[in-house]
Structures are given as structure tokens and as C-alpha cells.
Amino acid sequence: MLTVPLTDGRYDSPPGRPSWLAQQLPSLCFYSRALLIVAQAARMARQQIYTDGDWAHSSFAILRALESCGCRFQLQGLQHVQSSQQPCVFIANHMSTLETFVLPCLIAPYRRVTFVVKQSLIDYPVFGHVMRSRNPIVVQRDNPREDLKTVLEQGSERLAAGISVVVFPQTTRTTGFDAAQFNSIGIKLAQKAGVPVIPVALRTDAWGNGHWIKDFGPIQPHRPIHFHFGAPLTVASPAQARQTQADCVAFISEQLQLWQPQG
């Protein structure tokens, strides 16, 4: 399976200069490539031949497409993803569409994985075929109690089958981080299933939100892209669950603060 080349659990985009056209029109250059990648993946998904390896390959192609437009990645902590085959719950902040596309190539080469996603992502033209093929946990986002029940029941089933689950506890994508809006649904799932948690801090605002279509915003290569996977955390008791939630929030907050532009 295709993997991101890592050194001690880390990846930094190699130096390089995008083409003149990519420098002038990074969004156009990226989306022209990305749409072809997604279209091919959707075709395979409709034919029911889209595998975990294909998903990782498509995701890595998106990463490379972003790099070809001048975006630069700094990925850390991937040794925690590599080190164990045990299923876990990945708990991440949610900043843009980018993480939905790139996380598979960082996780799927080492363990089976799926996402908790909102219904609209499943209904999306073309890309919806890809997401449905990944057996996701689908929530409606209009009834928190019902969403919690869905995540706990279906998430526990996935984890028992050896499939890790990516959870974005924020109710919506945002470039800021408000700990009060970062709910504990991922912690509750990990506690119920008896699996560890891996916190994931990310900064992905290089892929902006669009004015008319939120998922198709401007590509801004001057903004570095960061992913940092923390060490696994256990959730064995209610008291430990509260502490683990606080630890996840602190980890993400501290990383985002480190990644703030200086000056």
C-alpha cells in the first residue's frame, strides 16, 4: 500500500517550486487535478472495487496535488499511528475540507479506518460514492442525543471489527478553536468500546472555505499545513475520561498556539 515517506514518524514536504501557472492560479490548478482524482475514485466505488489501498492512494494523490501548487506539509507523531494495530478513536479539531481528504493516506496504510460524517457528505455528488464505500458512521447534526446514540452504537461495532474511527467533535469547521464547542463524543465512544484515544491537532486553513460552496474555497499555499498525532491515551473510568478529554483539548490548543503566525 502506498505510504507517505516518513522519517522517525515525521514528514516535511520536500523543497520545490510550483510551476508559473500554479503560482498564479493555485486554486484552479489544484481543483483541476483533485476533481480527476475524486472522479476516478468514485467510479471505482460505484463498481464496488474501491479498496482501503485505493483510498490511501487517492488521498496521497490529493496531498501531492496540494504540494504541486506550492502547499507545504509538516506531519508529526505518525509513529503513534504506526506502532500498534489496535483499533482506536482519533479525535481531531476540524478546520477545513483538507483533513477529510488527507487523513486516509496517513492512517489507512497502517490500520483500517472510517469517519464519523454528516449526512450531507454522503449525499454529495461524486464524492458521496467514495465516502459511502468506506462504511462511515453517519450523523444528522440536528438531534445531538440521537447522534450520540448512533456514534456509540455504530462506532462500537466498527471498533469491535478492528476498524478505527475518526471523530471531529466540533459541530462545524472553524479556523479557531473553542474548547467549549469541542464535545466529548469521541471520549465516550472510546470508553464504551474499551479502546485508546489518539488526539490529532491540525491546521489546514490553506484550503479555505468557499463563499458559495463551502467545500470549494481558495487554495492558499502561503499557509503551512500541519498535522500532529499525539500519544495514545487510555479511557478506563469516568474520572479518567474527564482527564483524557481535558488532555485532548490541551494538546490541540497548545499545537494550534505553536502554529500561529509570528509577528
Secondary structure, DSSP 8 states (H G I E B T S, - for coil): ------BTTBEE-------HHHHH-HHHHHHHHHHHHHHHHHHHHHTT---HHHHHHHHHHHHHHHHHTT--EEEE-THHHHS--S--EEEE---SSHHHHHHHHHHTTTS-EEEEEEHHHHTSTTHHHHHHTT--EEE-SS-HHHHHHHHHHHHHHHHHTT-EEEE--SSS--SS--GGG--SHHHHHHHHHT--EEEEEEE-TTB---SSSTTS--B-TTS-EEEEE---B---SHHHHHHHHHHHHHHHHHHHHHTS---
